[in-house]
Amino acid sequence: MNRPTLPTQGKRSSAVAITYDKKDSAPKVVAKGYGSLAENIIKTAQEHGLYVHESPELVGLLMQVDLDQHIPPELYQAVAELLAWLYALESRDGEFTGEA
């Protein structure tokens, strides 16, 4: 099933991929990059049927988190809102993968 993506205005200059496992204390940054690497992150997510959400402000903050590190408490609220949006979309579509 193709996942919806938000409209974009040209190429994104940066992208971050996060994942959340219930056994972890917080979501974790699993990929991040600028330019062509950012485009590859987005393309790979779309190829795997993952939702892509555009939020330049949140991406800017998440770019400061080291790879394979949990997000800091200061970002919990913003990421929780993103995950709630994702879960609502997946529930509407009748499936839940647990990946963001």
Jmol script that loads the backbone (N, CA, C; Angstrom):
load data "model"
ATOM      1  N   MET A   1       0.848  -1.172   0.000  1.00  0.00           N
ATOM      2  CA  MET A   1       0.000   0.000   0.000  1.00  0.00           C
ATOM      3  C   MET A   1       0.893   1.234   0.000  1.00  0.00           C
ATOM      4  N   ASN A   2       0.606   2.190  -0.823  1.00  0.00           N
ATOM      5  CA  ASN A   2       1.368   3.423  -0.849  1.00  0.00           C
ATOM      6  C   ASN A   2       0.974   4.291   0.330  1.00  0.00           C
ATOM      7  N   ARG A   3       1.970   4.845   0.959  1.00  0.00           N
ATOM      8  CA  ARG A   3       1.746   5.720   2.100  1.00  0.00           C
ATOM      9  C   ARG A   3       1.664   7.160   1.623  1.00  0.00           C
ATOM     10  N   PRO A   4       0.799   7.955   2.247  1.00  0.00           N
ATOM     11  CA  PRO A   4       0.705   9.353   1.846  1.00  0.00           C
ATOM     12  C   PRO A   4       1.921  10.129   2.322  1.00  0.00           C
ATOM     13  N   THR A   5       2.278  11.118   1.559  1.00  0.00           N
ATOM     14  CA  THR A   5       3.322  12.032   1.981  1.00  0.00           C
ATOM     15  C   THR A   5       2.758  13.432   1.880  1.00  0.00           C
ATOM     16  N   LEU A   6       3.294  14.310   2.659  1.00  0.00           N
ATOM     17  CA  LEU A   6       2.851  15.689   2.595  1.00  0.00           C
ATOM     18  C   LEU A   6       3.476  16.359   1.385  1.00  0.00           C
ATOM     19  N   PRO A   7       2.794  17.325   0.789  1.00  0.00           N
ATOM     20  CA  PRO A   7       3.368  18.007  -0.361  1.00  0.00           C
ATOM     21  C   PRO A   7       4.673  18.689   0.025  1.00  0.00           C
ATOM     22  N   THR A   8       5.610  18.698  -0.898  1.00  0.00           N
ATOM     23  CA  THR A   8       6.888  19.336  -0.624  1.00  0.00           C
ATOM     24  C   THR A   8       7.114  20.458  -1.615  1.00  0.00           C
ATOM     25  N   GLN A   9       7.941  21.374  -1.232  1.00  0.00           N
ATOM     26  CA  GLN A   9       8.306  22.471  -2.117  1.00  0.00           C
ATOM     27  C   GLN A   9       9.764  22.256  -2.501  1.00  0.00           C
ATOM     28  N   GLY A  10      10.004  21.488  -3.545  1.00  0.00           N
ATOM     29  CA  GLY A  10      11.366  21.207  -3.961  1.00  0.00           C
ATOM     30  C   GLY A  10      11.991  20.136  -3.085  1.00  0.00           C
ATOM     31  N   LYS A  11      13.289  19.990  -3.231  1.00  0.00           N
ATOM     32  CA  LYS A  11      13.998  18.958  -2.480  1.00  0.00           C
ATOM     33  C   LYS A  11      14.210  19.392  -1.040  1.00  0.00           C
ATOM     34  N   ARG A  12      14.200  18.414  -0.170  1.00  0.00           N
ATOM     35  CA  ARG A  12      14.479  18.695   1.236  1.00  0.00           C
ATOM     36  C   ARG A  12      15.987  18.761   1.423  1.00  0.00           C
ATOM     37  N   SER A  13      16.448  19.675   2.240  1.00  0.00           N
ATOM     38  CA  SER A  13      17.883  19.785   2.471  1.00  0.00           C
ATOM     39  C   SER A  13      18.345  18.891   3.611  1.00  0.00           C
ATOM     40  N   SER A  14      17.408  18.429   4.455  1.00  0.00           N
ATOM     41  CA  SER A  14      17.782  17.539   5.554  1.00  0.00           C
ATOM     42  C   SER A  14      16.617  16.611   5.879  1.00  0.00           C
ATOM     43  N   ALA A  15      16.966  15.461   6.449  1.00  0.00           N
ATOM     44  CA  ALA A  15      15.946  14.482   6.832  1.00  0.00           C
ATOM     45  C   ALA A  15      16.456  13.672   8.015  1.00  0.00           C
ATOM     46  N   VAL A  16      15.510  13.235   8.841  1.00  0.00           N
ATOM     47  CA  VAL A  16      15.822  12.404  10.005  1.00  0.00           C
ATOM     48  C   VAL A  16      14.818  11.269  10.044  1.00  0.00           C
ATOM     49  N   ALA A  17      15.304  10.070  10.352  1.00  0.00           N
ATOM     50  CA  ALA A  17      14.426   8.917  10.545  1.00  0.00           C
ATOM     51  C   ALA A  17      14.489   8.523  12.012  1.00  0.00           C
ATOM     52  N   ILE A  18      13.312   8.306  12.599  1.00  0.00           N
ATOM     53  CA  ILE A  18      13.264   7.862  13.990  1.00  0.00           C
ATOM     54  C   ILE A  18      12.486   6.556  14.067  1.00  0.00           C
ATOM     55  N   THR A  19      12.741   5.818  15.118  1.00  0.00           N
ATOM     56  CA  THR A  19      12.002   4.590  15.374  1.00  0.00           C
ATOM     57  C   THR A  19      11.667   4.557  16.856  1.00  0.00           C
ATOM     58  N   TYR A  20      10.627   3.830  17.178  1.00  0.00           N
ATOM     59  CA  TYR A  20      10.258   3.689  18.585  1.00  0.00           C
ATOM     60  C   TYR A  20       9.913   2.241  18.866  1.00  0.00           C
ATOM     61  N   ASP A  21      10.551   1.697  19.865  1.00  0.00           N
ATOM     62  CA  ASP A  21      10.283   0.349  20.343  1.00  0.00           C
ATOM     63  C   ASP A  21       9.763   0.491  21.768  1.00  0.00           C
ATOM     64  N   LYS A  22       8.667  -0.162  22.078  1.00  0.00           N
ATOM     65  CA  LYS A  22       8.052  -0.023  23.402  1.00  0.00           C
ATOM     66  C   LYS A  22       9.007  -0.367  24.538  1.00  0.00           C
ATOM     67  N   LYS A  23      10.012  -1.200  24.269  1.00  0.00           N
ATOM     68  CA  LYS A  23      10.952  -1.568  25.329  1.00  0.00           C
ATOM     69  C   LYS A  23      11.985  -0.472  25.601  1.00  0.00           C
ATOM     70  N   ASP A  24      12.084   0.512  24.691  1.00  0.00           N
ATOM     71  CA  ASP A  24      13.018   1.619  24.882  1.00  0.00           C
ATOM     72  C   ASP A  24      12.370   2.739  25.686  1.00  0.00           C
ATOM     73  N   SER A  25      13.218   3.565  26.277  1.00  0.00           N
ATOM     74  CA  SER A  25      12.712   4.673  27.082  1.00  0.00           C
ATOM     75  C   SER A  25      12.185   5.825  26.229  1.00  0.00           C
ATOM     76  N   ALA A  26      12.650   5.921  24.991  1.00  0.00           N
ATOM     77  CA  ALA A  26      12.243   7.025  24.114  1.00  0.00           C
ATOM     78  C   ALA A  26      12.542   6.643  22.669  1.00  0.00           C
ATOM     79  N   PRO A  27      11.951   7.366  21.710  1.00  0.00           N
ATOM     80  CA  PRO A  27      12.290   7.127  20.304  1.00  0.00           C
ATOM     81  C   PRO A  27      13.782   7.363  20.064  1.00  0.00           C
ATOM     82  N   LYS A  28      14.285   6.755  19.007  1.00  0.00           N
ATOM     83  CA  LYS A  28      15.709   6.807  18.695  1.00  0.00           C
ATOM     84  C   LYS A  28      15.907   7.314  17.266  1.00  0.00           C
ATOM     85  N   VAL A  29      16.944   8.122  17.073  1.00  0.00           N
ATOM     86  CA  VAL A  29      17.322   8.588  15.742  1.00  0.00           C
ATOM     87  C   VAL A  29      18.125   7.478  15.069  1.00  0.00           C
ATOM     88  N   VAL A  30      17.627   6.975  13.933  1.00  0.00           N
ATOM     89  CA  VAL A  30      18.299   5.859  13.261  1.00  0.00           C
ATOM     90  C   VAL A  30      18.937   6.251  11.926  1.00  0.00           C
ATOM     91  N   ALA A  31      18.619   7.418  11.407  1.00  0.00           N
ATOM     92  CA  ALA A  31      19.253   7.916  10.182  1.00  0.00           C
ATOM     93  C   ALA A  31      19.060   9.421  10.132  1.00  0.00           C
ATOM     94  N   LYS A  32      20.055  10.107   9.589  1.00  0.00           N
ATOM     95  CA  LYS A  32      19.929  11.550   9.392  1.00  0.00           C
ATOM     96  C   LYS A  32      20.949  11.982   8.358  1.00  0.00           C
ATOM     97  N   GLY A  33      20.625  13.048   7.649  1.00  0.00           N
ATOM     98  CA  GLY A  33      21.565  13.528   6.654  1.00  0.00           C
ATOM     99  C   GLY A  33      21.060  14.754   5.927  1.00  0.00           C
ATOM    100  N   TYR A  34      21.957  15.310   5.129  1.00  0.00           N
ATOM    101  CA  TYR A  34      21.680  16.506   4.338  1.00  0.00           C
ATOM    102  C   TYR A  34      21.768  16.182   2.852  1.00  0.00           C
ATOM    103  N   GLY A  35      21.144  17.002   2.028  1.00  0.00           N
ATOM    104  CA  GLY A  35      21.274  16.902   0.581  1.00  0.00           C
ATOM    105  C   GLY A  35      20.840  15.564   0.019  1.00  0.00           C
ATOM    106  N   SER A  36      21.725  14.955  -0.772  1.00  0.00           N
ATOM    107  CA  SER A  36      21.370  13.694  -1.429  1.00  0.00           C
ATOM    108  C   SER A  36      21.137  12.584  -0.412  1.00  0.00           C
ATOM    109  N   LEU A  37      21.839  12.621   0.714  1.00  0.00           N
ATOM    110  CA  LEU A  37      21.592  11.622   1.757  1.00  0.00           C
ATOM    111  C   LEU A  37      20.180  11.783   2.319  1.00  0.00           C
ATOM    112  N   ALA A  38      19.742  13.016   2.497  1.00  0.00           N
ATOM    113  CA  ALA A  38      18.373  13.268   2.971  1.00  0.00           C
ATOM    114  C   ALA A  38      17.358  12.713   1.979  1.00  0.00           C
ATOM    115  N   GLU A  39      17.588  12.953   0.702  1.00  0.00           N
ATOM    116  CA  GLU A  39      16.679  12.427  -0.317  1.00  0.00           C
ATOM    117  C   GLU A  39      16.654  10.900  -0.300  1.00  0.00           C
ATOM    118  N   ASN A  40      17.813  10.267  -0.073  1.00  0.00           N
ATOM    119  CA  ASN A  40      17.864   8.805   0.005  1.00  0.00           C
ATOM    120  C   ASN A  40      17.121   8.274   1.223  1.00  0.00           C
ATOM    121  N   ILE A  41      17.206   8.977   2.344  1.00  0.00           N
ATOM    122  CA  ILE A  41      16.473   8.572   3.549  1.00  0.00           C
ATOM    123  C   ILE A  41      14.973   8.583   3.256  1.00  0.00           C
ATOM    124  N   ILE A  42      14.503   9.642   2.633  1.00  0.00           N
ATOM    125  CA  ILE A  42      13.078   9.772   2.314  1.00  0.00           C
ATOM    126  C   ILE A  42      12.651   8.711   1.303  1.00  0.00           C
ATOM    127  N   LYS A  43      13.451   8.521   0.274  1.00  0.00           N
ATOM    128  CA  LYS A  43      13.135   7.521  -0.752  1.00  0.00           C
ATOM    129  C   LYS A  43      13.066   6.124  -0.139  1.00  0.00           C
ATOM    130  N   THR A  44      14.020   5.794   0.713  1.00  0.00           N
ATOM    131  CA  THR A  44      14.035   4.478   1.352  1.00  0.00           C
ATOM    132  C   THR A  44      12.810   4.291   2.233  1.00  0.00           C
ATOM    133  N   ALA A  45      12.445   5.317   2.984  1.00  0.00           N
ATOM    134  CA  ALA A  45      11.250   5.232   3.834  1.00  0.00           C
ATOM    135  C   ALA A  45      10.012   4.973   2.982  1.00  0.00           C
ATOM    136  N   GLN A  46       9.877   5.710   1.902  1.00  0.00           N
ATOM    137  CA  GLN A  46       8.718   5.538   1.027  1.00  0.00           C
ATOM    138  C   GLN A  46       8.705   4.157   0.383  1.00  0.00           C
ATOM    139  N   GLU A  47       9.872   3.658  -0.015  1.00  0.00           N
ATOM    140  CA  GLU A  47       9.953   2.323  -0.618  1.00  0.00           C
ATOM    141  C   GLU A  47       9.541   1.228   0.363  1.00  0.00           C
ATOM    142  N   HIS A  48       9.736   1.492   1.660  1.00  0.00           N
ATOM    143  CA  HIS A  48       9.364   0.521   2.689  1.00  0.00           C
ATOM    144  C   HIS A  48       7.961   0.765   3.239  1.00  0.00           C
ATOM    145  N   GLY A  49       7.220   1.668   2.606  1.00  0.00           N
ATOM    146  CA  GLY A  49       5.842   1.904   3.002  1.00  0.00           C
ATOM    147  C   GLY A  49       5.677   2.685   4.286  1.00  0.00           C
ATOM    148  N   LEU A  50       6.705   3.444   4.663  1.00  0.00           N
ATOM    149  CA  LEU A  50       6.622   4.239   5.882  1.00  0.00           C
ATOM    150  C   LEU A  50       6.101   5.631   5.566  1.00  0.00           C
ATOM    151  N   TYR A  51       5.405   6.200   6.522  1.00  0.00           N
ATOM    152  CA  TYR A  51       4.917   7.562   6.365  1.00  0.00           C
ATOM    153  C   TYR A  51       6.087   8.535   6.406  1.00  0.00           C
ATOM    154  N   VAL A  52       5.958   9.607   5.650  1.00  0.00           N
ATOM    155  CA  VAL A  52       6.950  10.678   5.653  1.00  0.00           C
ATOM    156  C   VAL A  52       6.226  11.950   6.071  1.00  0.00           C
ATOM    157  N   HIS A  53       6.741  12.590   7.088  1.00  0.00           N
ATOM    158  CA  HIS A  53       6.130  13.812   7.626  1.00  0.00           C
ATOM    159  C   HIS A  53       7.129  14.948   7.483  1.00  0.00           C
ATOM    160  N   GLU A  54       6.668  16.089   7.017  1.00  0.00           N
ATOM    161  CA  GLU A  54       7.549  17.231   6.827  1.00  0.00           C
ATOM    162  C   GLU A  54       7.379  18.227   7.965  1.00  0.00           C
ATOM    163  N   SER A  55       8.464  18.450   8.695  1.00  0.00           N
ATOM    164  CA  SER A  55       8.479  19.427   9.773  1.00  0.00           C
ATOM    165  C   SER A  55       9.904  19.964   9.902  1.00  0.00           C
ATOM    166  N   PRO A  56      10.236  21.011   9.148  1.00  0.00           N
ATOM    167  CA  PRO A  56      11.610  21.528   9.164  1.00  0.00           C
ATOM    168  C   PRO A  56      12.120  21.880  10.563  1.00  0.00           C
ATOM    169  N   GLU A  57      11.246  22.414  11.410  1.00  0.00           N
ATOM    170  CA  GLU A  57      11.676  22.789  12.752  1.00  0.00           C
ATOM    171  C   GLU A  57      12.063  21.556  13.566  1.00  0.00           C
ATOM    172  N   LEU A  58      11.239  20.519  13.511  1.00  0.00           N
ATOM    173  CA  LEU A  58      11.529  19.296  14.253  1.00  0.00           C
ATOM    174  C   LEU A  58      12.762  18.604  13.687  1.00  0.00           C
ATOM    175  N   VAL A  59      12.891  18.576  12.372  1.00  0.00           N
ATOM    176  CA  VAL A  59      14.082  17.975  11.758  1.00  0.00           C
ATOM    177  C   VAL A  59      15.335  18.703  12.233  1.00  0.00           C
ATOM    178  N   GLY A  60      15.285  20.024  12.275  1.00  0.00           N
ATOM    179  CA  GLY A  60      16.435  20.797  12.744  1.00  0.00           C
ATOM    180  C   GLY A  60      16.850  20.409  14.152  1.00  0.00           C
ATOM    181  N   LEU A  61      15.879  20.204  15.018  1.00  0.00           N
ATOM    182  CA  LEU A  61      16.184  19.797  16.392  1.00  0.00           C
ATOM    183  C   LEU A  61      16.705  18.366  16.448  1.00  0.00           C
ATOM    184  N   LEU A  62      16.087  17.473  15.677  1.00  0.00           N
ATOM    185  CA  LEU A  62      16.509  16.069  15.687  1.00  0.00           C
ATOM    186  C   LEU A  62      17.875  15.873  15.041  1.00  0.00           C
ATOM    187  N   MET A  63      18.283  16.765  14.142  1.00  0.00           N
ATOM    188  CA  MET A  63      19.610  16.663  13.533  1.00  0.00           C
ATOM    189  C   MET A  63      20.711  16.821  14.582  1.00  0.00           C
ATOM    190  N   GLN A  64      20.391  17.414  15.711  1.00  0.00           N
ATOM    191  CA  GLN A  64      21.375  17.609  16.774  1.00  0.00           C
ATOM    192  C   GLN A  64      21.566  16.362  17.638  1.00  0.00           C
ATOM    193  N   VAL A  65      20.689  15.366  17.469  1.00  0.00           N
ATOM    194  CA  VAL A  65      20.777  14.120  18.235  1.00  0.00           C
ATOM    195  C   VAL A  65      21.708  13.167  17.488  1.00  0.00           C
ATOM    196  N   ASP A  66      22.640  12.549  18.217  1.00  0.00           N
ATOM    197  CA  ASP A  66      23.560  11.596  17.597  1.00  0.00           C
ATOM    198  C   ASP A  66      22.812  10.365  17.102  1.00  0.00           C
ATOM    199  N   LEU A  67      23.354   9.729  16.064  1.00  0.00           N
ATOM    200  CA  LEU A  67      22.768   8.497  15.542  1.00  0.00           C
ATOM    201  C   LEU A  67      22.706   7.423  16.619  1.00  0.00           C
ATOM    202  N   ASP A  68      21.651   6.636  16.569  1.00  0.00           N
ATOM    203  CA  ASP A  68      21.405   5.539  17.509  1.00  0.00           C
ATOM    204  C   ASP A  68      21.268   6.004  18.954  1.00  0.00           C
ATOM    205  N   GLN A  69      20.928   7.275  19.137  1.00  0.00           N
ATOM    206  CA  GLN A  69      20.689   7.813  20.473  1.00  0.00           C
ATOM    207  C   GLN A  69      19.207   8.144  20.625  1.00  0.00           C
ATOM    208  N   HIS A  70      18.729   8.018  21.852  1.00  0.00           N
ATOM    209  CA  HIS A  70      17.344   8.378  22.137  1.00  0.00           C
ATOM    210  C   HIS A  70      17.195   9.894  22.093  1.00  0.00           C
ATOM    211  N   ILE A  71      16.006  10.323  21.714  1.00  0.00           N
ATOM    212  CA  ILE A  71      15.762  11.763  21.684  1.00  0.00           C
ATOM    213  C   ILE A  71      15.790  12.295  23.116  1.00  0.00           C
ATOM    214  N   PRO A  72      16.174  13.553  23.309  1.00  0.00           N
ATOM    215  CA  PRO A  72      16.211  14.126  24.655  1.00  0.00           C
ATOM    216  C   PRO A  72      14.803  14.459  25.148  1.00  0.00           C
ATOM    217  N   PRO A  73      14.642  14.534  26.464  1.00  0.00           N
ATOM    218  CA  PRO A  73      13.322  14.839  27.035  1.00  0.00           C
ATOM    219  C   PRO A  73      12.694  16.120  26.487  1.00  0.00           C
ATOM    220  N   GLU A  74      13.511  17.076  26.100  1.00  0.00           N
ATOM    221  CA  GLU A  74      12.985  18.338  25.575  1.00  0.00           C
ATOM    222  C   GLU A  74      12.175  18.138  24.294  1.00  0.00           C
ATOM    223  N   LEU A  75      12.409  17.028  23.593  1.00  0.00           N
ATOM    224  CA  LEU A  75      11.702  16.776  22.335  1.00  0.00           C
ATOM    225  C   LEU A  75      10.563  15.779  22.481  1.00  0.00           C
ATOM    226  N   TYR A  76      10.339  15.267  23.685  1.00  0.00           N
ATOM    227  CA  TYR A  76       9.296  14.257  23.884  1.00  0.00           C
ATOM    228  C   TYR A  76       7.933  14.726  23.392  1.00  0.00           C
ATOM    229  N   GLN A  77       7.536  15.938  23.753  1.00  0.00           N
ATOM    230  CA  GLN A  77       6.204  16.433  23.394  1.00  0.00           C
ATOM    231  C   GLN A  77       6.030  16.510  21.879  1.00  0.00           C
ATOM    232  N   ALA A  78       7.005  17.096  21.195  1.00  0.00           N
ATOM    233  CA  ALA A  78       6.901  17.241  19.739  1.00  0.00           C
ATOM    234  C   ALA A  78       6.873  15.884  19.049  1.00  0.00           C
ATOM    235  N   VAL A  79       7.721  14.964  19.489  1.00  0.00           N
ATOM    236  CA  VAL A  79       7.760  13.640  18.865  1.00  0.00           C
ATOM    237  C   VAL A  79       6.514  12.842  19.238  1.00  0.00           C
ATOM    238  N   ALA A  80       6.004  13.023  20.453  1.00  0.00           N
ATOM    239  CA  ALA A  80       4.772  12.330  20.852  1.00  0.00           C
ATOM    240  C   ALA A  80       3.609  12.756  19.959  1.00  0.00           C
ATOM    241  N   GLU A  81       3.540  14.036  19.633  1.00  0.00           N
ATOM    242  CA  GLU A  81       2.487  14.517  18.733  1.00  0.00           C
ATOM    243  C   GLU A  81       2.641  13.902  17.343  1.00  0.00           C
ATOM    244  N   LEU A  82       3.872  13.781  16.871  1.00  0.00           N
ATOM    245  CA  LEU A  82       4.122  13.149  15.575  1.00  0.00           C
ATOM    246  C   LEU A  82       3.720  11.679  15.605  1.00  0.00           C
ATOM    247  N   LEU A  83       4.091  10.970  16.664  1.00  0.00           N
ATOM    248  CA  LEU A  83       3.733   9.555  16.770  1.00  0.00           C
ATOM    249  C   LEU A  83       2.223   9.369  16.891  1.00  0.00           C
ATOM    250  N   ALA A  84       1.551  10.265  17.599  1.00  0.00           N
ATOM    251  CA  ALA A  84       0.089  10.184  17.706  1.00  0.00           C
ATOM    252  C   ALA A  84      -0.546  10.353  16.325  1.00  0.00           C
ATOM    253  N   TRP A  85      -0.026  11.284  15.535  1.00  0.00           N
ATOM    254  CA  TRP A  85      -0.501  11.475  14.158  1.00  0.00           C
ATOM    255  C   TRP A  85      -0.288  10.200  13.345  1.00  0.00           C
ATOM    256  N   LEU A  86       0.890   9.616  13.477  1.00  0.00           N
ATOM    257  CA  LEU A  86       1.207   8.392  12.745  1.00  0.00           C
ATOM    258  C   LEU A  86       0.285   7.250  13.147  1.00  0.00           C
ATOM    259  N   TYR A  87       0.095   7.047  14.443  1.00  0.00           N
ATOM    260  CA  TYR A  87      -0.769   5.964  14.915  1.00  0.00           C
ATOM    261  C   TYR A  87      -2.203   6.161  14.436  1.00  0.00           C
ATOM    262  N   ALA A  88      -2.669   7.411  14.412  1.00  0.00           N
ATOM    263  CA  ALA A  88      -4.025   7.687  13.924  1.00  0.00           C
ATOM    264  C   ALA A  88      -4.145   7.332  12.443  1.00  0.00           C
ATOM    265  N   LEU A  89      -3.133   7.679  11.658  1.00  0.00           N
ATOM    266  CA  LEU A  89      -3.156   7.329  10.234  1.00  0.00           C
ATOM    267  C   LEU A  89      -3.138   5.824  10.034  1.00  0.00           C
ATOM    268  N   GLU A  90      -2.295   5.140  10.786  1.00  0.00           N
ATOM    269  CA  GLU A  90      -2.202   3.690  10.632  1.00  0.00           C
ATOM    270  C   GLU A  90      -3.475   3.004  11.112  1.00  0.00           C
ATOM    271  N   SER A  91      -4.085   3.505  12.157  1.00  0.00           N
ATOM    272  CA  SER A  91      -5.343   2.931  12.634  1.00  0.00           C
ATOM    273  C   SER A  91      -6.434   3.115  11.591  1.00  0.00           C
ATOM    274  N   ARG A  92      -6.448   4.278  10.982  1.00  0.00           N
ATOM    275  CA  ARG A  92      -7.419   4.564   9.927  1.00  0.00           C
ATOM    276  C   ARG A  92      -7.225   3.620   8.745  1.00  0.00           C
ATOM    277  N   ASP A  93      -5.966   3.318   8.437  1.00  0.00           N
ATOM    278  CA  ASP A  93      -5.658   2.431   7.316  1.00  0.00           C
ATOM    279  C   ASP A  93      -5.806   0.965   7.687  1.00  0.00           C
ATOM    280  N   GLY A  94      -6.061   0.673   8.964  1.00  0.00           N
ATOM    281  CA  GLY A  94      -6.276  -0.701   9.387  1.00  0.00           C
ATOM    282  C   GLY A  94      -5.018  -1.498   9.610  1.00  0.00           C
ATOM    283  N   GLU A  95      -3.897  -0.812   9.781  1.00  0.00           N
ATOM    284  CA  GLU A  95      -2.680  -1.553  10.089  1.00  0.00           C
ATOM    285  C   GLU A  95      -1.804  -0.723  11.006  1.00  0.00           C
ATOM    286  N   PHE A  96      -0.960  -1.413  11.737  1.00  0.00           N
ATOM    287  CA  PHE A  96      -0.046  -0.754  12.660  1.00  0.00           C
ATOM    288  C   PHE A  96       1.281  -1.478  12.599  1.00  0.00           C
ATOM    289  N   THR A  97       2.338  -0.757  12.236  1.00  0.00           N
ATOM    290  CA  THR A  97       3.649  -1.387  12.142  1.00  0.00           C
ATOM    291  C   THR A  97       4.545  -1.031  13.309  1.00  0.00           C
ATOM    292  N   GLY A  98       4.237   0.070  14.002  1.00  0.00           N
ATOM    293  CA  GLY A  98       5.080   0.490  15.103  1.00  0.00           C
ATOM    294  C   GLY A  98       6.318   1.246  14.665  1.00  0.00           C
ATOM    295  N   GLU A  99       6.465   1.500  13.378  1.00  0.00           N
ATOM    296  CA  GLU A  99       7.627   2.211  12.887  1.00  0.00           C
ATOM    297  C   GLU A  99       7.223   3.611  12.471  1.00  0.00           C
ATOM    298  N   ALA A 100       8.101   4.555  12.718  1.00  0.00           N
ATOM    299  CA  ALA A 100       7.852   5.933  12.318  1.00  0.00           C
ATOM    300  C   ALA A 100       8.989   6.450  11.479  1.00  0.00           C
TER     301      ALA A 100
END
end "model"
wireframe off; spacefill off
backbone 0.3
color backbone group
